[in-house]
């Protein structure tokens, strides 16, 4: 699923494809915003961690689950 993270005082947003479910991402964002965690920590589909300080979060947009298409489609 695609996750977009807006960071305060940064000109561009962070965009990553995550294998985590929407509920897992929402839980991590909730923990970061409530103060339970000083960092928002997400893992992308390649296993890389993305860490954003909780006090710098502007917004988090959680997209729909992406379905991988395999094969050839009709034109």
Buried (B, 14 or more C-beta within 10 A) or exposed (E): BEBEBBBEEEEEBBEBEBEBEBEBBEEBBEBBBEEEBEBBEBBBEEEEEBEBEBEBBEEBEBBEEEEEEEEEEEE
